[in-house]
Amino acid sequence: MSIEIKNLTKNFGNVTALDNVSLSFENNKIYGLLGRNGAGKSTLLNIITNRVFKTSGEILIDNEKHEENDNAISKIYLMSEKTLYPRDMKIKDIFKWSKRFYPDFDTERAYELSKMFELNTNKKVKALSTGFTSIFKLIIALCVNTPYVFLDEPVLGLDANNRELFYKLLIEKYSEKPFTVIISTHLIEEISSFIENAIIIDSGKVIVNTTREELLQSGYSVSGKICDVNNYISDKEIIGEDTFGGLKTAYVMGKPDTDISENLEVTSMDLQKLFVKLTNTKEVK
């Protein structure tokens, strides 16, 4: 089982939102779909779910073409920034209709999660704050039980406590019964610890498609006294630096020296620093 994307292009007039994109989402993995604003992430997800039509290319969902194919599309749930539910509908009624459209929707679990997030299911969509609007859509995503779940900026408007609760519930669900999750987000550090594969899109093109481990192994961070760090990095490719008092951390591309000084501490690369480097044409210091 997988979603195969082959030579996908999408033009909006003279603007190319996606440029000959080819990639696959394999079964039972957690993907981080990363990119700057306007990179093409949301366009890609909307095309896969048949909300936006492609200009050219092909998409196969479990070897079936996705266009005008209810069986293929029924395997996917997309939570997007846009709220497509009727504004005058109550949350409890949305749960009811979700069960009609997605037979495996777990209504009992949806009410359990509503209590955890303190969501009033008698409220109408239009009465919800930005945070609670995200919460009710996340609850549906956690309960819909489709093989593929796409989360486009899932924690928009959520405070730190609710973001942490969502990530905890997502990992618990995935651990109990794995499924394919694609998370498109700007909060890279929040998902860096549990994504398995990273896909980075820049200006409509896929520039990185690899495992999280392989991506992080492309660089490292080195910490110590400012003078010691400066001496070490003098001939290295640096993508960022942080200074705290008399201590400094530098983010370096490549592999660490085998004879590095014992006064320096070497740790794995910071994913967000690496992302900035890969998606910024200007030199990052």
MONORJO-V538252 format. One record per residue. N is the residue number from 0. PHI is phi in radians with two decimals (* if undefined). OMEGA is omega in radians with two decimals (none if undefined). D_LAST is the distance of its C-alpha to the last C-alpha in whole Angstrom. Layout:
N_PHI_OMEGA_D_LAST ; N_PHI_OMEGA_D_LAST
//
This chain:
0_*_3.12_43 ; 1_-2.98_2.97_39 ; 2_-1.90_-3.11_38 ; 3_-1.89_3.13_38 ; 4_-2.04_-3.03_36 ; 5_-2.16_3.02_37 ; 6_0.89_-3.06_35 ; 7_-1.42_3.09_35 ; 8_-2.27_3.06_34 ; 9_-2.39_3.10_34 ; 10_-1.96_2.95_34 ; 11_-1.97_-3.04_35 ; 12_1.12_3.14_36 ; 13_-1.56_-3.11_34 ; 14_-1.74_3.09_31 ; 15_-1.70_-3.12_30 ; 16_-1.41_3.08_29 ; 17_-2.34_-2.99_29 ; 18_-2.15_3.04_30 ; 19_0.97_-3.09_32 ; 20_-1.48_3.05_31 ; 21_-2.29_3.10_32 ; 22_-2.91_3.11_32 ; 23_-2.44_3.02_34 ; 24_-1.94_-3.08_34 ; 25_-1.44_-3.08_36 ; 26_-1.19_2.99_39 ; 27_1.05_3.05_38 ; 28_-2.40_3.07_34 ; 29_-1.86_-3.11_31 ; 30_-1.89_2.94_28 ; 31_-1.82_3.10_25 ; 32_-1.76_-2.94_25 ; 33_-2.02_3.12_21 ; 34_3.02_3.12_20 ; 35_-1.29_3.06_19 ; 36_-0.98_3.13_21 ; 37_1.40_-3.11_24 ; 38_-1.24_-3.13_23 ; 39_2.08_-3.08_26 ; 40_-1.09_-3.10_27 ; 41_-1.14_3.10_29 ; 42_-1.05_3.12_31 ; 43_-1.05_-3.11_31 ; 44_-1.15_3.14_33 ; 45_-1.20_3.09_35 ; 46_-1.23_3.14_37 ; 47_-1.03_-3.10_37 ; 48_-1.62_3.03_39 ; 49_1.20_3.07_41 ; 50_-1.53_3.08_40 ; 51_-2.28_-3.11_38 ; 52_-1.62_3.14_40 ; 53_-1.29_2.99_38 ; 54_-1.49_3.09_39 ; 55_-2.77_-3.13_39 ; 56_1.90_-3.07_39 ; 57_-2.51_3.07_40 ; 58_-2.24_3.10_40 ; 59_-2.06_3.06_42 ; 60_-1.94_-3.03_42 ; 61_0.88_3.08_44 ; 62_1.23_3.06_45 ; 63_-1.94_3.03_47 ; 64_-1.11_-2.99_45 ; 65_-1.52_-3.03_44 ; 66_-1.17_3.10_45 ; 67_0.89_-3.11_48 ; 68_-2.14_-3.07_49 ; 69_-1.09_-3.12_49 ; 70_-1.12_-3.14_49 ; 71_-1.21_-3.09_46 ; 72_-1.17_-3.13_44 ; 73_-1.15_3.14_46 ; 74_-1.47_-3.04_44 ; 75_-2.11_2.93_41 ; 76_-2.17_3.11_40 ; 77_-1.98_2.95_37 ; 78_-1.67_-3.10_36 ; 79_-2.04_3.09_34 ; 80_-1.13_3.13_32 ; 81_-1.33_3.09_36 ; 82_-1.74_-3.05_39 ; 83_-1.67_-3.14_42 ; 84_-1.42_3.11_44 ; 85_-1.01_-3.06_47 ; 86_-1.16_-3.13_46 ; 87_-1.61_-3.12_50 ; 88_-1.55_3.09_50 ; 89_-1.36_-3.10_50 ; 90_-1.06_-3.14_47 ; 91_-1.09_3.09_50 ; 92_-1.30_3.05_52 ; 93_-1.12_3.06_48 ; 94_-1.03_-3.12_49 ; 95_-1.08_-3.13_52 ; 96_-1.24_3.08_51 ; 97_-1.07_3.10_48 ; 98_-1.14_3.13_51 ; 99_-1.19_-3.09_53 ; 100_-1.47_3.14_50 ; 101_-2.18_-3.04_49 ; 102_-0.99_-3.13_52 ; 103_-1.54_3.11_50 ; 104_-1.04_-3.09_48 ; 105_-1.65_-3.08_49 ; 106_-1.12_-3.14_50 ; 107_-1.05_3.12_51 ; 108_-1.14_3.13_47 ; 109_-1.06_3.11_46 ; 110_-1.24_3.07_48 ; 111_-1.08_-3.14_47 ; 112_-1.18_3.09_43 ; 113_-1.04_3.10_44 ; 114_-1.18_3.13_46 ; 115_-1.06_-3.11_42 ; 116_-1.57_-3.13_40 ; 117_1.03_3.10_43 ; 118_-1.60_3.10_43 ; 119_-1.43_-3.05_47 ; 120_-1.33_3.06_48 ; 121_-1.50_3.14_51 ; 122_-1.36_3.05_48 ; 123_-1.51_-3.12_48 ; 124_-0.96_-3.06_44 ; 125_-1.19_-3.12_44 ; 126_-1.61_-3.07_45 ; 127_-1.52_3.01_42 ; 128_-1.25_3.10_38 ; 129_-1.01_-3.13_35 ; 130_-1.11_-3.12_34 ; 131_-1.26_3.01_38 ; 132_-1.10_3.07_38 ; 133_-1.11_-3.11_35 ; 134_-1.08_-3.09_37 ; 135_-1.18_3.09_40 ; 136_-1.24_3.08_39 ; 137_-1.16_3.12_37 ; 138_-1.06_3.10_40 ; 139_-1.08_-3.14_42 ; 140_-1.08_-3.14_39 ; 141_-1.36_-3.05_40 ; 142_-1.98_-3.00_43 ; 143_-1.28_3.04_44 ; 144_1.03_2.96_44 ; 145_-1.57_-3.13_43 ; 146_-1.12_-3.10_42 ; 147_-2.22_3.11_39 ; 148_-2.19_3.11_37 ; 149_-1.82_-3.12_34 ; 150_-2.12_-3.09_32 ; 151_-1.74_-3.06_30 ; 152_0.86_-2.97_28 ; 153_-1.21_-3.02_30 ; 154_-1.85_3.13_29 ; 155_-1.02_3.08_29 ; 156_1.44_-3.13_30 ; 157_-1.47_3.05_31 ; 158_-1.37_-3.03_30 ; 159_-1.07_-3.12_29 ; 160_-1.13_-3.13_32 ; 161_-1.25_3.06_33 ; 162_-1.11_3.14_30 ; 163_-1.10_3.13_31 ; 164_-1.12_3.13_34 ; 165_-1.06_-3.12_34 ; 166_-1.06_3.12_31 ; 167_-1.08_-3.13_34 ; 168_-1.16_3.12_37 ; 169_-1.10_-3.12_35 ; 170_-1.16_3.10_35 ; 171_-1.08_3.14_38 ; 172_-1.11_-3.14_40 ; 173_-1.10_-3.13_38 ; 174_-1.19_-3.12_39 ; 175_-1.29_-3.12_43 ; 176_-2.60_-3.05_43 ; 177_-1.00_3.04_40 ; 178_-2.61_-3.11_39 ; 179_-1.64_-3.13_36 ; 180_-2.13_3.04_33 ; 181_-2.07_-3.10_31 ; 182_-1.90_3.06_28 ; 183_-1.78_-3.03_26 ; 184_-2.70_3.00_24 ; 185_-1.61_-3.09_20 ; 186_-1.52_-2.98_21 ; 187_-1.10_-3.09_19 ; 188_-1.11_-3.10_19 ; 189_-1.25_-3.12_23 ; 190_-1.89_-3.01_24 ; 191_-1.13_-3.07_22 ; 192_-1.44_-3.06_25 ; 193_-2.20_3.06_28 ; 194_-1.24_3.14_27 ; 195_-1.73_3.13_28 ; 196_-2.26_3.12_27 ; 197_-2.07_3.05_24 ; 198_-2.09_3.14_24 ; 199_-1.96_3.10_21 ; 200_-1.92_3.11_22 ; 201_-2.39_-3.14_20 ; 202_0.93_3.06_22 ; 203_1.43_-3.13_25 ; 204_-2.10_3.06_25 ; 205_-1.41_-3.13_24 ; 206_-1.82_3.08_21 ; 207_-2.48_3.04_22 ; 208_-2.61_-3.02_25 ; 209_-2.73_3.10_25 ; 210_-1.31_3.11_26 ; 211_-1.02_-3.10_24 ; 212_-1.11_-3.14_24 ; 213_-1.13_3.13_23 ; 214_-1.14_-3.11_20 ; 215_-1.23_3.12_19 ; 216_-1.30_3.12_20 ; 217_-1.37_3.12_18 ; 218_-2.85_-3.12_15 ; 219_-2.76_3.05_15 ; 220_-2.04_3.13_14 ; 221_-2.26_-3.05_15 ; 222_-2.25_3.10_16 ; 223_2.86_3.07_18 ; 224_-1.10_-3.06_18 ; 225_-0.94_-3.09_15 ; 226_-1.12_-3.13_17 ; 227_-1.18_3.14_18 ; 228_-1.16_3.14_15 ; 229_-1.06_3.12_13 ; 230_-1.12_-3.09_16 ; 231_-1.21_-3.00_16 ; 232_-1.59_-3.04_13 ; 233_-1.03_-3.13_13 ; 234_-2.05_-3.09_14 ; 235_-1.88_3.05_12 ; 236_-1.55_-3.04_10 ; 237_-1.80_3.12_7 ; 238_-1.97_3.10_6 ; 239_3.09_-3.14_5 ; 240_-2.51_3.02_7 ; 241_-2.27_-3.14_10 ; 242_-2.16_3.10_12 ; 243_-2.30_-3.10_16 ; 244_1.06_-3.14_18 ; 245_-1.64_-3.11_19 ; 246_-1.92_-3.09_17 ; 247_-2.49_3.00_13 ; 248_-2.13_3.10_12 ; 249_-2.05_-3.14_10 ; 250_-1.86_-2.91_10 ; 251_-2.11_3.03_11 ; 252_-1.47_3.13_13 ; 253_1.78_-3.13_16 ; 254_-1.85_3.12_19 ; 255_-1.19_3.08_19 ; 256_-1.09_3.14_21 ; 257_-1.30_-3.10_25 ; 258_-1.90_-3.10_25 ; 259_-1.11_-3.08_22 ; 260_-1.07_3.11_23 ; 261_-1.22_3.09_25 ; 262_-1.40_-3.11_23 ; 263_-1.95_3.10_20 ; 264_-1.93_-3.13_20 ; 265_-1.86_3.10_19 ; 266_-2.32_-3.09_19 ; 267_-1.20_-3.09_19 ; 268_-1.14_3.00_15 ; 269_-1.43_-3.03_14 ; 270_-1.09_-3.12_16 ; 271_-1.19_3.08_14 ; 272_-1.05_3.14_10 ; 273_-1.16_3.11_12 ; 274_-1.04_3.14_14 ; 275_-1.04_3.14_11 ; 276_-1.07_-3.05_10 ; 277_-1.29_-3.05_13 ; 278_-1.97_-3.12_14 ; 279_-2.16_-3.14_11 ; 280_-1.32_3.11_12 ; 281_-1.51_3.11_9 ; 282_-1.21_-3.13_6 ; 283_-1.74_3.13_4 ; 284_-2.13_none_0
//
